[in-house]
């Protein structure tokens, strides 16, 4: 795909993630960054404490992409990387301590 095609594929994935997240966060929507100075590494807004970065490509994004998420020192948040590779299911990656917290609360 060309650069334009890759961007379209990424934006389409962000819209899909936002739609899926509306099942839990009814106001979830794409975060539109028009200036690099506004860049926080967050692709989806209105998701509570979760700061979500979406990556779509031929392969799953490297886990280091989660480092693109800039957490506010005051508000904090839980960084989550949602990535999808061609012909693969999407996966979400988050810090292990928060994963453990979620699992403990499922009992």
N, CA, C and O of each residue as an XYZ file, in Angstrom:
428
protein
N       0.829     -1.205      0.000
C       0.000      0.000      0.000
C       0.864      1.256      0.000
O       1.974      1.271      0.534
N       0.337      2.288     -0.601
C       1.030      3.569     -0.590
C       0.861      4.219      0.787
O       0.111      3.717      1.625
N       1.553      5.325      1.016
C       1.408      6.049      2.285
C      -0.035      6.430      2.543
O      -0.532      6.309      3.662
N      -0.713      6.897      1.482
C      -2.118      7.291      1.616
C      -2.989      6.078      1.961
O      -3.897      6.172      2.787
N      -2.703      4.938      1.319
C      -3.450      3.713      1.591
C      -3.230      3.220      3.001
O      -4.165      2.742      3.643
N      -1.994      3.328      3.501
C      -1.683      2.914      4.877
C      -2.421      3.783      5.889
O      -2.944      3.288      6.888
N      -2.455      5.089      5.615
C      -3.179      5.996      6.520
C      -4.664      5.662      6.543
O      -5.286      5.642      7.605
N      -5.227      5.401      5.367
C      -6.658      5.056      5.280
C      -6.932      3.769      6.047
O      -7.937      3.666      6.751
N      -6.052      2.796      5.916
C      -6.190      1.524      6.623
C      -6.142      1.763      8.136
O      -6.921      1.179      8.889
N      -5.228      2.621      8.565
C      -5.111      2.956      9.992
C      -6.329      3.685     10.517
O      -6.823      3.377     11.601
N      -6.818      4.655      9.749
C      -8.001      5.415     10.181
C      -9.232      4.527     10.238
O     -10.061      4.662     11.137
N      -9.352      3.621      9.279
C     -10.469      2.679      9.276
C     -10.417      1.796     10.530
O     -11.447      1.527     11.148
N      -9.216      1.351     10.897
C      -9.050      0.530     12.094
C      -9.415      1.330     13.344
O     -10.065      0.801     14.246
N      -9.004      2.598     13.409
C      -9.355      3.450     14.552
C     -10.865      3.575     14.674
O     -11.401      3.509     15.781
N     -11.559      3.756     13.557
C     -13.032      3.848     13.594
C     -13.638      2.545     14.101
O     -14.579      2.563     14.895
N     -13.098      1.406     13.644
C     -13.584      0.101     14.089
C     -13.383     -0.061     15.600
O     -14.294     -0.496     16.305
N     -12.190      0.289     16.095
C     -11.903      0.172     17.533
C     -12.863      1.064     18.319
O     -13.409      0.638     19.337
N     -13.073      2.298     17.857
C     -13.991      3.209     18.549
C     -15.403      2.622     18.600
O     -16.059      2.688     19.639
N     -15.874      2.051     17.490
C     -17.214      1.432     17.467
C     -17.295      0.284     18.459
O     -18.283      0.168     19.185
N     -16.287     -0.561     18.505
C     -16.281     -1.692     19.437
C     -16.253     -1.204     20.888
O     -16.927     -1.767     21.750
N     -15.478     -0.164     21.149
C     -15.365      0.352     22.512
C     -16.648      1.040     22.984
O     -16.868      1.178     24.187
N     -17.492      1.470     22.050
C     -18.761      2.112     22.440
C     -19.672      1.145     23.190
O     -20.611      1.578     23.857
N     -19.412     -0.152     23.092
C     -20.181     -1.137     23.857
C     -19.931     -0.962     25.349
O     -20.774     -1.316     26.174
N     -18.763     -0.411     25.692
C     -18.385     -0.190     27.091
C     -18.331      1.302     27.411
O     -18.754      1.735     28.483
N     -17.810      2.073     26.474
C     -17.685      3.533     26.616
C     -18.532      4.183     25.520
O     -18.035      4.398     24.415
N     -19.809      4.501     25.805
C     -20.731      4.972     24.768
C     -20.262      6.206     23.985
O     -20.708      6.414     22.857
N     -19.383      7.017     24.554
C     -18.931      8.228     23.862
C     -17.599      8.053     23.137
O     -17.062      9.022     22.601
N     -17.058      6.836     23.112
C     -15.754      6.597     22.476
C     -15.771      7.080     21.023
O     -16.721      6.835     20.280
N     -14.688      7.777     20.639
C     -14.575      8.287     19.266
C     -13.100      8.489     18.938
O     -12.251      8.532     19.828
N     -12.818      8.611     17.667
C     -11.433      8.853     17.237
C     -10.943     10.184     17.770
O     -11.681     11.170     17.792
N      -9.707     10.201     18.195
C      -9.052     11.436     18.626
C      -8.352     12.008     17.406
O      -7.454     11.377     16.849
N      -8.756     13.192     16.991
C      -8.173     13.797     15.803
C      -7.110     14.807     16.217
O      -7.407     15.804     16.875
N      -5.871     14.538     15.823
C      -4.762     15.446     16.130
C      -4.380     16.171     14.853
O      -3.950     15.555     13.878
N      -4.542     17.481     14.871
C      -4.252     18.261     13.673
C      -2.862     18.871     13.709
O      -2.328     19.266     12.673
N      -2.276     18.950     14.887
C      -0.946     19.540     15.009
C      -0.059     18.600     15.801
O      -0.505     17.974     16.762
N       1.203     18.502     15.394
C       2.149     17.648     16.092
C       2.283     18.063     17.554
O       2.526     17.222     18.419
N       2.123     19.366     17.832
C       2.257     19.851     19.210
C       1.155     19.307     20.116
O       1.317     19.281     21.336
N       0.033     18.871     19.532
C      -1.069     18.306     20.305
C      -0.902     16.802     20.501
O      -1.653     16.188     21.259
N       0.069     16.211     19.828
C       0.206     14.755     19.807
C       0.400     14.188     21.207
O       1.317     14.578     21.931
N      -0.475     13.266     21.571
C      -0.396     12.581     22.853
C      -0.246     11.076     22.653
O      -0.092     10.326     23.618
N      -0.292     10.640     21.395
C      -0.209      9.213     21.120
C      -1.495      8.480     21.429
O      -1.506      7.255     21.545
N      -2.581      9.226     21.564
C      -3.886      8.632     21.877
C      -4.756      8.707     20.629
O      -4.920      9.779     20.047
N      -5.315      7.567     20.216
C      -6.141      7.533     19.011
C      -7.632      7.513     19.295
O      -8.430      7.852     18.422
N      -8.023      7.120     20.511
C      -9.444      7.037     20.852
C      -9.700      7.854     22.118
O      -9.012      7.680     23.124
N     -10.686      8.741     22.065
C     -11.079      9.575     23.206
C     -12.278      8.964     23.937
O     -12.949      8.065     23.430
N     -12.524      9.480     25.137
C     -13.703      9.108     25.930
C     -13.691      7.624     26.323
O     -14.701      6.932     26.191
N     -12.535      7.145     26.808
C     -12.403      5.744     27.204
C     -11.967      5.621     28.665
O     -11.197      4.729     29.020
N     -12.461      6.512     29.490
C     -12.159      6.434     30.922
C     -10.670      6.571     31.197
O     -10.013      7.465     30.662
N     -10.144      5.690     32.026
C      -8.734      5.773     32.411
C      -7.799      5.185     31.350
O      -6.579      5.288     31.478
N      -8.361      4.573     30.308
C      -7.541      3.924     29.292
C      -7.109      4.920     28.220
O      -7.928      5.676     27.698
N      -5.828      4.914     27.899
C      -5.247      5.766     26.863
C      -4.883      4.828     25.715
O      -3.927      4.058     25.809
N      -5.651      4.899     24.635
C      -5.578      3.874     23.593
C      -4.873      4.358     22.333
O      -5.228      5.382     21.749
N      -3.870      3.594     21.935
C      -3.117      3.797     20.699
C      -3.468      2.631     19.770
O      -3.399      1.474     20.186
N      -3.839      2.917     18.532
C      -4.198      1.887     17.560
C      -3.128      1.800     16.480
O      -2.640      2.819     15.992
N      -2.773      0.585     16.117
C      -1.804      0.368     15.040
C      -2.299     -0.774     14.159
O      -2.631     -1.854     14.649
N      -2.343     -0.524     12.865
C      -2.807     -1.511     11.887
C      -1.752     -1.634     10.811
O      -1.293     -0.627     10.272
N      -1.360     -2.855     10.492
C      -0.351     -3.033      9.463
C      -0.277     -4.455      8.967
O      -1.107     -5.297      9.311
N       0.715     -4.709      8.165
C       0.923     -6.051      7.626
C       1.179     -7.030      8.766
O       0.726     -8.175      8.738
N       1.922     -6.552      9.779
C       2.227     -7.358     10.966
C       1.746     -6.613     12.198
O       1.454     -5.419     12.145
N       1.669     -7.335     13.313
C       1.341     -6.673     14.572
C       2.403     -5.615     14.858
O       3.579     -5.801     14.547
N       1.978     -4.516     15.446
C       2.912     -3.453     15.804
C       3.826     -3.925     16.937
O       3.404     -4.701     17.794
N       5.076     -3.455     16.939
C       5.955     -3.825     18.059
C       5.419     -3.237     19.362
O       4.831     -2.156     19.372
N       5.629     -3.957     20.451
C       5.116     -3.503     21.750
C       5.684     -2.156     22.161
O       5.082     -1.459     22.978
N       6.821     -1.779     21.614
C       7.401     -0.477     21.958
C       6.500      0.685     21.528
O       6.672      1.805     22.009
N       5.553      0.435     20.639
C       4.625      1.493     20.209
C       3.780      2.008     21.375
O       3.260      3.123     21.315
N       3.640      1.212     22.426
C       2.872      1.663     23.591
C       3.555      2.876     24.229
O       2.913      3.659     24.928
N       4.858      3.025     23.985
C       5.608      4.152     24.540
C       5.238      5.474     23.878
O       5.605      6.534     24.386
N       4.519      5.436     22.753
C       4.073      6.660     22.092
C       2.979      7.362     22.897
O       2.723      8.550     22.701
N       2.343      6.630     23.793
C       1.252      7.198     24.580
C       1.838      8.077     25.676
O       2.610      7.614     26.517
N       1.460      9.349     25.653
C       1.937     10.299     26.658
C       0.896     10.398     27.761
O      -0.221     10.863     27.530
N       1.265      9.958     28.969
C       0.338     10.027     30.093
C       0.483     11.374     30.784
O       1.596     11.850     31.008
N      -0.636     11.976     31.114
C      -0.635     13.231     31.850
C      -0.144     12.961     33.268
O      -0.646     12.056     33.934
N       0.840     13.740     33.739
C       1.362     13.497     35.088
C       0.295     13.631     36.179
O       0.415     13.015     37.238
N      -0.733     14.419     35.932
C      -1.777     14.635     36.941
C      -2.878     13.576     36.813
O      -3.254     12.940     37.798
N      -3.386     13.393     35.597
C      -4.495     12.463     35.384
C      -4.046     11.012     35.296
O      -4.808     10.107     35.639
N      -2.814     10.779     34.840
C      -2.330      9.412     34.705
C      -3.088      8.665     33.627
O      -3.397      9.222     32.574
N      -3.382      7.419     33.887
C      -4.109      6.599     32.928
C      -3.396      5.288     32.694
O      -2.266      5.087     33.138
N      -4.067      4.404     31.993
C      -3.534      3.087     31.659
C      -3.266      3.064     30.155
O      -4.206      3.152     29.366
N      -2.000      2.947     29.743
C      -1.727      2.881     28.305
C      -2.128      1.517     27.742
O      -1.849      0.480     28.344
N      -2.789      1.533     26.578
C      -3.213      0.303     25.915
C      -2.866      0.416     24.430
O      -3.222      1.394     23.771
N      -2.177     -0.584     23.921
C      -1.890     -0.667     22.490
C      -2.850     -1.686     21.890
O      -2.886     -2.840     22.318
N      -3.632     -1.254     20.892
C      -4.512     -2.167     20.158
C      -3.908     -2.282     18.762
O      -3.778     -1.285     18.051
N      -3.542     -3.488     18.377
C      -2.878     -3.690     17.095
C      -3.529     -4.836     16.331
O      -4.040     -5.791     16.914
N      -3.492     -4.709     15.008
C      -4.053     -5.753     14.149
C      -3.126     -5.945     12.970
O      -2.695     -4.984     12.333
N      -2.823     -7.213     12.686
C      -2.041     -7.575     11.509
C      -2.990     -8.105     10.438
O      -4.087     -8.575     10.741
N      -2.557     -8.025      9.191
C      -3.364     -8.555      8.094
C      -3.735    -10.015      8.369
O      -2.888    -10.826      8.743
N      -5.006    -10.326      8.177
C      -5.532    -11.691      8.333
C      -5.351    -12.260      9.741
O      -5.315    -13.478      9.914
N      -5.237    -11.399     10.736
C      -5.101    -11.820     12.136
C      -6.144    -11.080     12.964
O      -6.661    -10.043     12.549
N      -6.447    -11.622     14.136
C      -7.368    -10.955     15.052
C      -6.648     -9.799     15.746
O      -5.438     -9.861     15.964
N      -7.388     -8.749     16.091
C      -6.753     -7.656     16.844
C      -6.392     -8.117     18.257
O      -7.064     -8.971     18.835
N      -5.326     -7.543     18.799
C      -4.939     -7.828     20.179
C      -4.726     -6.514     20.914
O      -4.415     -5.489     20.307
N      -4.900     -6.562     22.224
C      -4.667     -5.391     23.073
C      -3.566     -5.731     24.061
O      -3.552     -6.817     24.640
N      -2.647     -4.801     24.248
C      -1.528     -4.972     25.180
C      -1.613     -3.867     26.224
O      -1.836     -2.705     25.886
N      -1.437     -4.225     27.478
C      -1.481     -3.261     28.560
C      -0.507     -3.680     29.645
O      -0.058     -4.826     29.663
N      -0.175     -2.767     30.552
C       0.774     -3.118     31.611
C       0.285     -4.321     32.418
O      -0.903     -4.453     32.711
N       1.226     -5.189     32.767
C       0.877     -6.439     33.447
C       0.176     -6.194     34.776
O      -0.758     -6.922     35.112
N       0.595     -5.192     35.540
C      -0.042     -4.961     36.843
C      -1.526     -4.632     36.672
O      -2.349     -5.029     37.497
N      -1.867     -3.914     35.611
C      -3.284     -3.615     35.398
C      -4.024     -4.855     34.891
O      -5.173     -5.082     35.269
N      -3.391     -5.645     34.054
C      -3.986     -6.912     33.612
C      -4.290     -7.796     34.817
O      -5.368     -8.383     34.914
N      -3.336     -7.884     35.726
C      -3.514     -8.686     36.933
C      -4.697     -8.164     37.754
O      -5.485     -8.954     38.274
N      -4.823     -6.851     37.869
C      -5.942     -6.226     38.573
C      -7.275     -6.622     37.917
O      -8.236     -6.944     38.616
N      -7.334     -6.599     36.594
C      -8.563     -6.982     35.873
C      -8.906     -8.450     36.120
O     -10.068     -8.792     36.340
N      -7.897     -9.310     36.082
C      -8.113    -10.748     36.279
C      -8.598    -11.035     37.700
O      -9.502    -11.847     37.895
N      -8.003    -10.373     38.689
C      -8.427    -10.585     40.085
C      -9.879    -10.206     40.277
O     -10.591    -10.842     41.053
N     -10.328     -9.172     39.575
C     -11.704     -8.707     39.735
C     -12.711     -9.538     38.971
O     -13.911     -9.274     39.053
N     -12.256    -10.540     38.228
C     -13.176    -11.424     37.480
C     -13.644    -12.605     38.333
O     -14.577    -13.310     37.948
N     -13.014    -12.826     39.471
C     -13.371    -13.980     40.309
C     -14.747    -13.808     40.915
O     -15.212    -14.681     41.648
